Amino acid sequence: MSRPPSLTPPPAARAHPLRTARGDFAVVDHPVAPGVEPRGTALLLPGFTGSKEDFRLLHEPLAARGYRTIAVDGRGQYESDGPEHDESAYAQPELAGDVLAQAAALATTPLHLLGHSLGGQIARAAVLLDPAPFRSLTLMSSGPAQISPPQQERVKLLRDALAVMSMAEVWEAMESMGAPEDVGGGAVDTDGGQDHLRVRWLGNKPAQLIATGRQLCVEPDRVAELAALALPYHVLSGATDGTWPVPLLDAMAERLRARRTVVADADHSPNIDRPLPTATAMADFWDTLPE
């Protein structure tokens, strides 16, 4: 589970519902820093068990580089509504359609699109449906196909628990078991100072976690389809990753002819582990592209 330091947006950001043709989505919208020439806009998609707050530490450094950033809770994630028990509502084409609706509602296309982990595979599906709204795609700690076998086992345990237990009961069970790492990146701290993580967890819809967890375990390799599009790509990751091994991400970047960034001393969530070099790498890539 990713571990944002807080659920409170940065001072200059605005938290609001983004109204789209497919419903409202909770976003944190951070403008370009005062006095800085605007260079573009980025839409940021969180990963499995994550939320828009996973990008909290990136907003300000990216604003200083001239980029407006909009981080979004997907359907059924934290503060975005969704069906409690209807897993079909969270099929990947549905979630990809939501991303296209979000891009249309922002009306500032073309956008730089970034997806972390599961968010990267949803972003990929959206681009394959319609690449026109997007200037580039960054896949952050998001691999070419299904997650690693050890992570598949962890996700299966979570899905089985969610089928018979409430969200609160699953949280308590994770804490009592020492909260092993999952595909969100990092273990849940249990020192009593992580109440905000429990609040976020309880905001998720069980059907969303069950359905997207299944997707992570069966996702096919669609890199060739992506490589056939005329879109600039960036593959960004930490120096270690138990969800998709780093050599697998290296190979994916080669297949995509993508820019490749490895953030030192970071794991599956470089956006939280090393936010400043991660933001720098993102902005450096976007700066190379025409506005």
C-alpha atoms as one frame of an Amber mdcrd trajectory, in Angstrom:
protein
   0.000   0.000   0.000   1.405   3.380  -0.982   2.009   5.680   1.976   1.374
   9.353   1.233   2.438  11.494   4.194  -0.934  13.220   4.349  -4.345  13.383
   2.694  -4.266  17.196   2.826  -3.583  18.837  -0.554  -0.644  21.240  -0.927
  -1.545  24.877  -0.087  -1.875  26.046  -3.689  -3.920  23.047  -4.833  -7.681
  22.853  -5.172  -9.527  19.639  -4.288 -12.808  19.409  -6.169 -15.046  17.050
  -8.147 -14.191  16.942 -11.845 -17.520  16.716 -13.645 -17.432  14.506 -16.737
 -19.840  12.802 -19.100 -19.239   9.599 -17.115 -19.755  11.034 -13.636 -17.787
  13.027 -11.083 -14.238  12.192 -10.057 -12.387  13.572  -7.042  -9.235  15.420
  -8.076  -6.429  17.491  -6.637  -5.688  20.230  -9.150  -2.440  22.173  -8.716
  -1.754  25.241 -10.909   1.541  26.372 -12.346   3.590  28.326  -9.807   3.154
  32.136  -9.872   5.525  33.843 -12.273   6.398  30.619 -14.094   5.592  30.248
 -17.774   3.044  27.439 -18.291   4.460  24.500 -20.220   1.685  21.949 -20.050
  -0.832  19.935 -18.069  -0.555  16.407 -16.704  -3.224  13.934 -15.617  -1.959
  11.541 -12.922  -3.565   8.119 -12.280  -2.838   6.233  -9.021  -2.240   2.536
  -8.542  -3.952  -0.380  -6.828  -5.018   0.507  -3.251  -3.731   4.040  -3.954
  -5.321   7.431  -4.466  -4.708  10.904  -5.835  -2.766  11.715  -2.643   0.044
   9.436  -3.817   1.184  12.363  -5.993   1.070  14.962  -3.225   4.851  15.433
  -3.119   5.102  15.925  -6.896   2.686  18.830  -7.357   4.865  21.671  -6.107
   8.119  20.744  -7.890   6.201  20.207 -11.127   4.389  23.532 -10.675   7.798
  25.199 -10.369   8.723  23.695 -13.752   5.598  25.106 -15.392   3.247  22.138
 -15.226  -0.303  22.087 -13.979  -1.036  18.674 -12.440  -4.382  16.973 -11.875
  -4.299  13.834  -9.725  -7.494  11.794  -9.800  -9.220   9.097  -7.787 -10.523
   6.560 -10.279 -13.989   5.107 -10.099 -14.458   3.491  -6.678 -11.124   4.787
  -5.334 -11.124   6.740  -2.064 -13.250   9.870  -2.757 -14.652   8.941  -6.184
 -17.939   7.097  -6.056 -18.664   3.742  -7.643 -20.760   0.618  -7.146 -20.108
  -1.225  -3.893 -20.490  -4.763  -5.250 -20.791  -4.640  -9.067 -17.397  -5.774
 -10.327 -18.395  -5.313 -13.986 -18.373  -1.537 -13.423 -14.603  -1.787 -12.930
 -13.715  -3.697 -16.087 -10.631  -2.200 -17.668 -12.473  -0.741 -20.711 -14.815
   1.059 -18.312 -11.911   2.561 -16.365 -10.142   3.519 -19.590 -13.305   5.249
 -20.776 -13.334   7.214 -17.538  -9.812   8.501 -18.289 -10.888   9.687 -21.733
 -13.894  11.430 -20.155 -11.610  13.118 -17.619  -9.339  14.333 -20.416 -12.336
  15.716 -22.314 -13.647  17.488 -19.213 -10.317  19.195 -18.576 -10.514  20.770
 -22.029  -6.763  21.465 -22.006  -5.701  18.651 -24.300  -3.317  17.375 -25.364
  -2.378  16.210 -21.891   0.647  14.448 -20.550  -0.738  11.217 -19.081   0.985
   9.374 -16.233  -0.105   6.147 -14.575   1.436   4.520 -11.528   1.326   0.699
 -11.328  -2.297  -0.326 -12.024  -2.860   3.266 -13.151  -0.265   2.722 -15.867
  -2.162  -0.220 -17.294  -5.406   1.766 -17.207  -3.616   4.689 -18.882  -2.291
   2.307 -21.539  -5.812   1.025 -22.210  -7.093   4.597 -22.549  -4.365   5.531
 -25.033  -5.089   2.404 -27.066  -8.760   3.407 -27.215  -7.942   6.954 -28.317
  -4.457   8.514 -28.272  -5.639  11.892 -29.598  -6.104  13.662 -26.219  -2.574
  12.906 -25.075   0.828  14.476 -25.722   2.758  11.665 -23.995   2.418   8.637
 -21.749   4.570   7.940 -18.691   4.398   4.462 -17.192   5.654   4.686 -13.621
   6.417   1.341 -11.961   3.958  -0.258 -14.369   4.940  -3.305 -16.371   4.099
  -4.927 -19.686   1.726  -7.636 -18.455   0.622  -9.372 -15.240   2.335  -8.742
 -11.914   4.984 -11.074 -10.494   3.892 -14.458  -9.026   4.593 -13.434  -5.388
   2.454 -10.333  -5.829  -0.271 -12.376  -7.486  -0.407 -14.479  -4.317  -0.729
 -11.356  -2.159  -3.491  -9.964  -4.340  -5.354 -13.281  -4.256  -5.238 -13.244
  -0.446  -6.660  -9.729  -0.449  -9.406 -10.570  -2.929 -10.391 -13.674  -0.960
 -10.546 -11.620   2.244 -12.660  -8.896   0.647 -15.155 -11.510  -0.525 -16.040
 -12.474   3.053 -14.962  -9.556   5.275 -15.795  -5.872   5.560 -13.243  -3.218
   4.603 -12.708  -2.435   8.296 -12.149  -6.112   9.116  -9.633  -6.482   6.283
  -7.752  -3.424   7.539  -7.545  -4.863  11.040  -6.358  -8.188   9.636  -3.626
  -6.485   7.604  -2.404  -4.662  10.689  -2.418  -7.792  12.833  -0.390  -9.675
  10.217   2.215  -6.934  10.043   0.819  -5.490   6.819   2.938  -7.252   4.176
   3.905  -5.289   1.103   1.350  -5.281  -1.662   1.354  -3.945  -5.197   0.701
  -0.421  -3.977   4.347  -0.265  -2.927   5.508  -0.425   0.679   4.127  -1.759
   3.941   1.534  -0.006   6.066   3.116   1.548   9.137   1.402   0.443  12.331
   2.931   2.879  14.805  -0.373   4.623  15.464   0.421   7.558  13.204  -1.246
   6.220  10.065  -4.914   6.981  10.720  -5.143   8.764   7.373  -4.261   5.516
   5.594  -7.138   3.752   7.322  -9.494   6.576   6.324  -8.386   6.228   2.718
  -8.667   2.437   2.775 -12.246   2.610   4.045 -13.152   4.935   1.171 -12.405
   2.281  -1.449 -15.207   0.175  -2.897 -14.632  -3.558  -2.369 -15.749  -4.426
  -5.903 -13.160  -2.047  -7.312 -10.332  -3.716  -5.410 -11.512  -7.220  -6.298
 -11.955  -6.424  -9.995  -8.735  -4.451 -10.474  -6.786  -6.983  -8.416  -7.939
  -9.655 -10.842  -6.876  -7.466 -13.780  -3.358  -7.170 -12.382  -3.070 -10.954
 -12.264  -4.236 -11.639 -15.832  -3.201  -8.530 -17.800  -1.856  -9.502 -21.246
   1.220  -8.014 -22.859   0.027  -5.095 -25.021   3.380  -3.400 -25.557   3.426
  -4.093 -29.299   0.056  -2.364 -29.675   1.346   0.622 -27.747   4.597   0.766
 -29.723   2.596   1.021 -32.942   1.226   4.415 -31.889   3.088   7.645 -32.672
   3.260   8.791 -29.047   6.306   9.608 -26.894   6.755   7.241 -23.948   8.633
   7.398 -20.658   9.230   4.337 -18.476  10.078   5.462 -14.942  10.716   3.275
 -11.919  12.674   2.883  -8.729  15.933   0.961  -8.657  14.092  -2.030  -7.146
  10.565  -3.310  -7.707   8.976  -6.537  -6.539   5.827  -6.036  -8.604   7.489
  -5.924 -12.022  11.239  -6.697 -11.883  13.375  -3.798 -13.112  14.931  -5.796
 -16.020  11.383  -6.389 -17.291  10.765  -2.628 -17.223  14.085  -2.043 -19.018
  13.032  -4.426 -21.779   9.605  -2.793 -22.064  11.250   0.605 -22.503  13.369
  -0.761 -25.346  10.322  -2.217 -27.062   8.546   1.140 -26.775  11.650   3.130
 -27.802  10.873   5.044 -24.636  12.881   7.355 -22.458  14.012   5.337 -19.430
  14.538   6.691 -15.910  15.606   4.679 -12.868  15.314   6.616  -9.604  18.034
   5.605  -7.165  17.080   4.528  -3.634  13.435   4.139  -4.618  11.179   1.099
  -4.800   7.704   0.654  -6.318   6.600   4.192  -5.414   9.362   6.633  -6.451
   6.749   9.387  -6.262   6.778   8.883  -2.471  10.246   7.424  -1.881  12.150
  10.078  -3.895   9.686  12.760  -5.047  12.154  15.457  -6.135  14.227  13.355
  -8.551  11.018  11.731  -9.748   9.405  15.096 -10.509  12.615  16.271 -12.178
  12.654  13.215 -14.433   9.012  13.743 -15.372   9.488  17.423 -16.203  12.749
  16.804 -18.070  10.916  14.350 -20.329   7.965  16.670 -20.911  10.318  19.576
 -21.644  11.692  17.679 -24.660   8.279  17.549 -26.299   6.578  20.270 -28.336
   3.918  22.213 -26.447
